[in-house]
């Protein structure tokens, strides 16, 4: 969730740390424009989720997401 220059985790409310306007920790930014065959057709949603909340959420998935290590960033 973004309020002015501040960014908060939509799940736990933690303010994400920044230095000189640049995030010093990573977030998961979700943006979805809902379309046909959805009960939210015509709506858009955005959220920011901190790493801990994302890990906790993914632990509830029936099928965990695929993961792999990248050698180049």
LINFENRA-V246772 format. One line per field, one symbol per residue. ss: DSSP state (H for helix, E for strand, C for the rest). phi: phi as a letter, one per 30 degrees, with the letter a starting at -180 (. if undefined). psi: psi as a letter, one per 30 degrees, with the letter a starting at -180 (. if undefined). Layout:
ss = ???
phi = ???
psi = ???
This chain:
ss = CEECCEEECCCCCCECCEECCEECCCEEEEEEECCCCCCCCCCEEEEEEEHHHHHHHHCCCCCCCCCCCCCCC
phi = .cbiccbbdddciedddbbhicdcbdbcccbbcdbeibdcejcbbbabbdddddddddddddcdddbadccbc
psi = kkjbgkkkkfeffkkkklkhgkkgllljkkkkjkalgkfgkflkkklkkleeeeeeefffkejllkklkkfk.
